[in-house]
Amino acid sequence: MWSSLNSTHARFAEGAGLARRFDPDVAGFVGLRQWTQCAWADLRRLVGPRALVMLSGGGGIEPPADWRRVGGGFGHQMILDRLSPAPAIDAWIQPLTESDVPQMLALVELTQPGPFRPRTIELGNYYGIYEDGALVAMAGERLQTPEFTEVSAVCTHPDARGRGLAAALSHRVATGILARGQTPILHVAQANVGARRVYERLGFVVRRDLEFVAVETPDKHPTHDPDCDEPGVGTS
């Protein structure tokens, strides 16, 4: 997240010092340059009191004692090794645009593939499949750096599952990423064994394990911390 907010997606970034966040209408993620007291202080000043923020890292994320952990879990970061041939499906894949956002939000609400907000579509290319006027499956691009792009928001309506739509859409997204000279990555919950198998068949392999944490900031504005006023340490 930090890398994306400080490179390809810097135009969506808010903050300074050791903390950044996406414009809240675009995504709910934040990034810290390092796991230090000063970085947490920068984040607290950035988002304000009683704000819900989502972070990820290699494990052992320990927010300050006065922050409240409200959720989280563990997952895998996967990276494409070699893209398999495109799955055959009896459906038409089409690009999605801003006019599709209401149906995209409805599908995300139903299937819960992960956070998706009204302007998330601006982060990259999205593709979907419509049937009888309703969006039944989609996938797209989220976090980006010059070298990597994340395949994200992969979801299928319950009535359309078992037909390979998610695999075909993920393949379409990955093909576009490769065409730009980037490497596709993605994130999947450890418990979602079925999705991991789909991605493995497409040619993705596990790169590392990650922890995902949702925390709420304290209900008061932070006090000034003079220890974080040194040049380069990170004041917002």
MIBAKOL-878740 format. One line per field, with one value per residue (C-alpha): chain; residue number from 1; z negated, x, y negated. Coordinates in Angstrom, 2 decimals, padded with zeros to 5 digits, always signed. Example, Ala and Ser with C-alpha at 12.3 -4.5 7.8 and 13.67 -1.06 7.14 Angstrom:
residues 2
chaine	c(A,A) .
num	c(1,2) .
z	c(-007.80,-007.14) .
x	c(+012.30,+013.67) .
y	c(+004.50,+001.06) .
//
This chain:
residues 236
chaine	c(A,A,A,A,A,A,A,A,A,A,A,A,A,A,A,A,A,A,A,A,A,A,A,A,A,A,A,A,A,A,A,A,A,A,A,A,A,A,A,A,A,A,A,A,A,A,A,A,A,A,A,A,A,A,A,A,A,A,A,A,A,A,A,A,A,A,A,A,A,A,A,A,A,A,A,A,A,A,A,A,A,A,A,A,A,A,A,A,A,A,A,A,A,A,A,A,A,A,A,A,A,A,A,A,A,A,A,A,A,A,A,A,A,A,A,A,A,A,A,A,A,A,A,A,A,A,A,A,A,A,A,A,A,A,A,A,A,A,A,A,A,A,A,A,A,A,A,A,A,A,A,A,A,A,A,A,A,A,A,A,A,A,A,A,A,A,A,A,A,A,A,A,A,A,A,A,A,A,A,A,A,A,A,A,A,A,A,A,A,A,A,A,A,A,A,A,A,A,A,A,A,A,A,A,A,A,A,A,A,A,A,A,A,A,A,A,A,A,A,A,A,A,A,A,A,A,A,A,A,A,A,A,A,A,A,A) .
num	c(1,2,3,4,5,6,7,8,9,10,11,12,13,14,15,16,17,18,19,20,21,22,23,24,25,26,27,28,29,30,31,32,33,34,35,36,37,38,39,40,41,42,43,44,45,46,47,48,49,50,51,52,53,54,55,56,57,58,59,60,61,62,63,64,65,66,67,68,69,70,71,72,73,74,75,76,77,78,79,80,81,82,83,84,85,86,87,88,89,90,91,92,93,94,95,96,97,98,99,100,101,102,103,104,105,106,107,108,109,110,111,112,113,114,115,116,117,118,119,120,121,122,123,124,125,126,127,128,129,130,131,132,133,134,135,136,137,138,139,140,141,142,143,144,145,146,147,148,149,150,151,152,153,154,155,156,157,158,159,160,161,162,163,164,165,166,167,168,169,170,171,172,173,174,175,176,177,178,179,180,181,182,183,184,185,186,187,188,189,190,191,192,193,194,195,196,197,198,199,200,201,202,203,204,205,206,207,208,209,210,211,212,213,214,215,216,217,218,219,220,221,222,223,224,225,226,227,228,229,230,231,232,233,234,235,236) .
z	c(+000.00,-000.89,+002.42,+004.43,+002.63,+003.29,+006.96,+009.52,+007.28,+005.68,+007.24,+004.92,+001.82,-001.21,-004.06,-004.75,-006.90,-007.48,-006.75,-003.63,-002.82,+000.28,+000.88,-001.16,+001.88,+003.77,+001.17,-002.58,-002.79,-004.49,-004.28,-006.76,-005.73,-008.83,-012.01,-014.46,-017.10,-014.86,-011.89,-013.98,-015.26,-011.69,-010.77,-013.77,-012.85,-009.24,-009.80,-013.02,-016.06,-015.91,-012.32,-010.94,-008.97,-007.20,-006.98,-005.86,-006.49,-006.95,-010.35,-013.92,-013.32,-016.75,-016.84,-019.89,-023.08,-022.90,-019.38,-019.10,-016.88,-015.22,-012.73,-010.58,-009.45,-007.46,-003.76,-000.94,+001.53,+004.85,+007.90,+011.47,+012.52,+016.02,+017.28,+018.32,+021.44,+021.12,+019.73,+022.16,+021.05,+022.65,+021.76,+023.08,+021.11,+021.43,+019.97,+017.07,+016.76,+014.25,+015.45,+014.15,+010.62,+009.03,+010.19,+009.18,+005.68,+005.44,+006.51,+004.02,+001.24,+002.07,+002.46,+000.13,+002.10,+000.19,-000.10,+002.93,+002.96,+005.41,+007.04,+006.75,+010.48,+011.07,+009.80,+012.95,+015.61,+014.68,+016.64,+016.09,+017.41,+017.73,+018.07,+018.48,+017.71,+014.40,+013.60,+012.48,+012.32,+012.35,+011.71,+011.99,+010.92,+007.57,+005.99,+008.52,+008.62,+011.72,+011.59,+010.21,+010.43,+008.13,+009.53,+007.24,+006.72,+008.23,+007.52,+008.99,+008.18,+006.32,+009.14,+011.71,+009.86,+011.07,+014.68,+014.58,+014.87,+012.11,+013.65,+017.10,+015.79,+013.71,+016.81,+018.81,+016.14,+015.86,+019.64,+019.67,+016.86,+018.69,+021.88,+020.00,+018.97,+015.35,+013.18,+011.83,+008.10,+005.94,+002.36,+001.06,-002.46,-003.86,-004.49,-000.88,+000.40,+003.43,+004.73,+004.19,+006.32,+009.11,+009.06,+008.98,+012.11,+013.79,+012.96,+009.69,+006.85,+003.22,+002.69,-001.02,-003.86,-005.04,-007.99,-007.41,-010.29,-010.79,-013.69,-015.08,-016.22,-019.75,-020.35,-021.09,-018.98,-019.57,-021.84,-020.38,-020.39,-020.29,-019.65,-016.12,-015.20,-014.03,-010.28,-008.29,-011.22,-010.06,-011.07,-009.18) .
x	c(+000.00,+002.81,+004.54,+001.35,+000.53,+004.02,+004.30,+001.61,-001.29,+000.27,-002.49,-004.98,-002.79,-003.35,-000.90,+002.75,+005.58,+005.46,+001.75,-000.41,-003.98,-006.11,-008.80,-011.62,-013.94,-011.31,-010.16,-010.04,-006.41,-003.54,+000.18,+003.00,+006.61,+007.70,+006.15,+007.33,+005.74,+006.21,+004.54,+001.50,+001.42,+001.48,-001.38,-003.43,-003.03,-003.93,-007.18,-008.40,-010.17,-012.35,-011.41,-011.37,-008.23,-007.02,-003.38,-001.40,+002.09,+004.25,+002.77,+003.05,+001.30,+001.01,-000.87,-000.46,-002.17,-004.90,-005.98,-008.81,-008.38,-011.73,-010.90,-008.34,-006.94,-004.22,-003.79,-001.41,+000.18,+000.39,+002.44,+002.07,+004.68,+003.40,-000.10,-002.08,-004.29,-007.53,-010.43,-013.28,-016.63,-020.02,-020.22,-019.08,-016.48,-016.77,-014.91,-016.66,-017.00,-018.33,-021.86,-021.48,-020.45,-023.94,-024.12,-020.49,-021.19,-024.28,-022.33,-019.55,-022.11,-023.61,-020.38,-017.93,-014.67,-013.07,-013.35,-014.74,-015.82,-017.55,-014.28,-012.29,-012.83,-010.40,-007.49,-007.29,-009.10,-012.21,-014.06,-017.41,-020.03,-023.69,-026.59,-030.20,-029.17,-027.49,-023.77,-023.01,-019.19,-016.30,-012.58,-010.15,-006.98,-006.33,-002.92,-000.22,+003.48,+005.64,+006.49,+003.34,-000.45,-002.90,-005.78,-008.69,-012.47,-012.86,-016.43,-019.34,-023.03,-024.04,-026.41,-023.60,-020.89,-019.31,-018.96,-015.38,-016.38,-014.04,-011.11,-011.82,-012.09,-008.93,-007.14,-008.35,-007.09,-003.73,-003.32,-003.72,-001.19,+001.38,+000.81,+001.98,+005.19,+004.09,+003.72,+000.26,-000.10,-003.15,-004.18,-006.37,-007.49,-005.85,-009.26,-010.38,-008.85,-011.15,-010.08,-006.43,-006.80,-008.39,-005.45,-002.93,-004.52,-004.07,-000.36,-000.10,+002.13,+002.31,+005.00,+004.52,+002.01,+000.43,-001.55,-004.52,-005.62,-008.54,-008.11,-009.92,-008.00,-008.54,-011.45,-009.22,-006.82,-003.17,-000.93,+002.24,+005.18,+008.48,+010.43,+008.92,+010.10,+013.53,+014.17,+013.08,+011.33,+007.85,+005.68,+002.43) .
y	c(+000.00,-002.41,-001.71,-002.24,-005.50,-006.84,-005.89,-005.05,-006.02,-009.10,-011.23,-009.53,-009.92,-012.11,-012.69,-013.39,-012.15,-008.40,-007.86,-008.00,-007.05,-006.82,-009.38,-007.74,-007.67,-005.66,-003.11,-002.62,-001.57,-003.36,-002.80,-003.33,-003.66,-001.75,-000.29,-002.97,-005.19,-008.22,-006.52,-005.59,-009.19,-010.53,-008.19,-009.25,-012.93,-012.13,-010.24,-011.87,-010.40,-007.28,-006.54,-003.00,-002.17,+000.97,+002.01,+005.03,+006.32,+009.36,+010.17,+009.00,+005.65,+004.05,+000.73,-001.53,-000.39,-003.03,-002.00,+000.56,+003.61,+004.32,+007.04,+008.71,+012.00,+013.68,+014.21,+014.96,+012.60,+014.43,+013.50,+014.70,+017.24,+018.10,+017.33,+020.41,+020.41,+018.46,+020.52,+021.09,+019.66,+019.13,+015.43,+012.08,+010.12,+006.35,+003.34,+001.65,-002.14,-004.65,-003.97,-000.41,-001.47,-001.08,+002.55,+003.12,+001.84,+004.05,+007.14,+006.39,+005.91,+009.31,+011.28,+009.45,+009.93,+007.04,+003.27,+001.45,-002.19,-004.53,-005.65,-002.41,-001.93,-004.82,-002.70,-000.58,+001.42,+003.41,+006.07,+007.71,+010.09,+009.10,+011.52,+010.40,+006.82,+007.65,+007.70,+011.27,+011.28,+008.84,+008.37,+005.48,+003.73,+002.07,+001.39,+000.48,-000.30,-000.72,+003.00,+004.66,+004.42,+006.19,+008.24,+007.45,+007.31,+010.78,+011.85,+013.79,+013.70,+016.91,+017.87,+017.73,+019.65,+022.87,+021.70,+020.39,+016.72,+015.51,+017.40,+015.98,+012.42,+012.76,+014.03,+011.01,+008.61,+010.39,+010.34,+006.56,+006.14,+008.27,+006.26,+003.14,+004.88,+005.34,+008.43,+009.36,+010.02,+010.67,+011.31,+014.10,+015.05,+018.16,+019.70,+019.20,+022.42,+022.59,+019.18,+020.01,+023.13,+021.09,+018.68,+021.51,+023.00,+019.62,+019.67,+017.75,+018.95,+017.85,+015.22,+014.49,+014.60,+011.36,+010.09,+007.77,+005.56,+003.16,+000.75,-002.28,-005.33,-006.73,-009.10,-012.09,-014.11,-013.14,-015.14,-016.60,-014.21,-016.15,-012.95,-012.90,-016.40,-015.35,-015.92,-012.90,-011.20,-012.10,-014.99,-015.49) .
//
